[in-house]
């Protein structure tokens, strides 16, 4: 930003440039993460989260006259990264109400630890679910537990009561 100050670029022009750049980043990352299966992974999501954290830090440190509302341009990718991991741990959730998860087909990790769940039978099909953590619940049986194609049973972290 020192160079921008030295050559006296009008702040509104700098703000518009950053807004457009952030908008482009948002569209490109959003499309890659959600529309290309090979990009829709937890590790890519974590990588994008780390990059977003750096951009957020820059936005906070940059002068308002330069950064403006650039951070708001990344709202879709910030939401999309959260679609891969859902942490509902320690929310006093009783279940069975898992119906809202039916539309979360890209979900790869689901954390349900420390709730009051007694059964996972109503858990919808989540074809990409790899990690299910449901320890510290009141689950009495896994009989009739739904089939998840890529779920590693070793990740099933629960104690049957």
Buried (B, 14 or more C-beta within 10 A) or exposed (E): BEEBEEEEBEBEEBBEBBBEEBBEBBEEBBBBBBEEEEBBBBEBBEEBBEBBEEBEEBBEEBEEEBBBEBBEBBEBBBEBBEBBBBEBBEEEBEBEEBEEBEEBBBBBBBBBBBBEBBBBBEBBEBEBBBBBBBBBBBBEEEEEBBEBEEBEEEEBBBEEE
